[in-house]
Amino acid sequence: MMNTESPFFILSLFFGLIFIIMGIVQLIFPAKNINPLYGYRSNLSMKNIENWNFAQKYSRKIMFYFGVIFLLIALSGLLFEINYIFASIISLGCMTTFCFLTFVLTEKKLKKIKKN
């Protein structure tokens, strides 16, 4: 029986939608100029406009894909009964991991195409 009230389902669905929405917002309203407030920001991405533009495009794709993966993870929450604390830990752990991986993968790609 599917449990749509499962904390794991709800949290994973929420985080997945956030990642997807962030990717779509950055697609529709890209950060056109290097700035300290909006878009993917790191020392390497802010080094020049070429790096900046590449990092914006690359990171939004990764965020979108991780959002889709999160939604797939949420579906598993419909199948399994997981208590609230454990569900919170897993969902927050996935969110933290996906944020970290977005940074690591984008920085790795930036270093490969490094435009100084």
Secondary structure as a PSIPRED ss2 file (coil, helix, strand):
# PSIPRED VFORMAT (PSIPRED V4.0)

   1 M C   1.000  0.000  0.000
   2 M C   1.000  0.000  0.000
   3 N C   1.000  0.000  0.000
   4 T C   1.000  0.000  0.000
   5 E C   1.000  0.000  0.000
   6 S C   1.000  0.000  0.000
   7 P H   0.000  1.000  0.000
   8 F H   0.000  1.000  0.000
   9 F H   0.000  1.000  0.000
  10 I H   0.000  1.000  0.000
  11 L H   0.000  1.000  0.000
  12 S H   0.000  1.000  0.000
  13 L H   0.000  1.000  0.000
  14 F H   0.000  1.000  0.000
  15 F H   0.000  1.000  0.000
  16 G H   0.000  1.000  0.000
  17 L H   0.000  1.000  0.000
  18 I H   0.000  1.000  0.000
  19 F H   0.000  1.000  0.000
  20 I H   0.000  1.000  0.000
  21 I H   0.000  1.000  0.000
  22 M H   0.000  1.000  0.000
  23 G H   0.000  1.000  0.000
  24 I H   0.000  1.000  0.000
  25 V H   0.000  1.000  0.000
  26 Q H   0.000  1.000  0.000
  27 L H   0.000  1.000  0.000
  28 I H   0.000  1.000  0.000
  29 F C   1.000  0.000  0.000
  30 P C   1.000  0.000  0.000
  31 A C   1.000  0.000  0.000
  32 K C   1.000  0.000  0.000
  33 N C   1.000  0.000  0.000
  34 I C   1.000  0.000  0.000
  35 N C   1.000  0.000  0.000
  36 P C   1.000  0.000  0.000
  37 L C   1.000  0.000  0.000
  38 Y C   1.000  0.000  0.000
  39 G C   1.000  0.000  0.000
  40 Y C   1.000  0.000  0.000
  41 R C   1.000  0.000  0.000
  42 S C   1.000  0.000  0.000
  43 N C   1.000  0.000  0.000
  44 L C   1.000  0.000  0.000
  45 S C   1.000  0.000  0.000
  46 M C   1.000  0.000  0.000
  47 K C   1.000  0.000  0.000
  48 N C   1.000  0.000  0.000
  49 I H   0.000  1.000  0.000
  50 E H   0.000  1.000  0.000
  51 N H   0.000  1.000  0.000
  52 W H   0.000  1.000  0.000
  53 N H   0.000  1.000  0.000
  54 F H   0.000  1.000  0.000
  55 A H   0.000  1.000  0.000
  56 Q H   0.000  1.000  0.000
  57 K H   0.000  1.000  0.000
  58 Y H   0.000  1.000  0.000
  59 S H   0.000  1.000  0.000
  60 R H   0.000  1.000  0.000
  61 K H   0.000  1.000  0.000
  62 I H   0.000  1.000  0.000
  63 M H   0.000  1.000  0.000
  64 F H   0.000  1.000  0.000
  65 Y H   0.000  1.000  0.000
  66 F H   0.000  1.000  0.000
  67 G H   0.000  1.000  0.000
  68 V H   0.000  1.000  0.000
  69 I H   0.000  1.000  0.000
  70 F H   0.000  1.000  0.000
  71 L H   0.000  1.000  0.000
  72 L H   0.000  1.000  0.000
  73 I H   0.000  1.000  0.000
  74 A H   0.000  1.000  0.000
  75 L H   0.000  1.000  0.000
  76 S H   0.000  1.000  0.000
  77 G H   0.000  1.000  0.000
  78 L H   0.000  1.000  0.000
  79 L H   0.000  1.000  0.000
  80 F C   1.000  0.000  0.000
  81 E C   1.000  0.000  0.000
  82 I C   1.000  0.000  0.000
  83 N C   1.000  0.000  0.000
  84 Y H   0.000  1.000  0.000
  85 I H   0.000  1.000  0.000
  86 F H   0.000  1.000  0.000
  87 A H   0.000  1.000  0.000
  88 S H   0.000  1.000  0.000
  89 I H   0.000  1.000  0.000
  90 I H   0.000  1.000  0.000
  91 S H   0.000  1.000  0.000
  92 L H   0.000  1.000  0.000
  93 G H   0.000  1.000  0.000
  94 C H   0.000  1.000  0.000
  95 M H   0.000  1.000  0.000
  96 T H   0.000  1.000  0.000
  97 T H   0.000  1.000  0.000
  98 F H   0.000  1.000  0.000
  99 C H   0.000  1.000  0.000
 100 F H   0.000  1.000  0.000
 101 L H   0.000  1.000  0.000
 102 T H   0.000  1.000  0.000
 103 F H   0.000  1.000  0.000
 104 V H   0.000  1.000  0.000
 105 L H   0.000  1.000  0.000
 106 T H   0.000  1.000  0.000
 107 E H   0.000  1.000  0.000
 108 K H   0.000  1.000  0.000
 109 K H   0.000  1.000  0.000
 110 L H   0.000  1.000  0.000
 111 K H   0.000  1.000  0.000
 112 K H   0.000  1.000  0.000
 113 I C   1.000  0.000  0.000
 114 K C   1.000  0.000  0.000
 115 K C   1.000  0.000  0.000
 116 N C   1.000  0.000  0.000
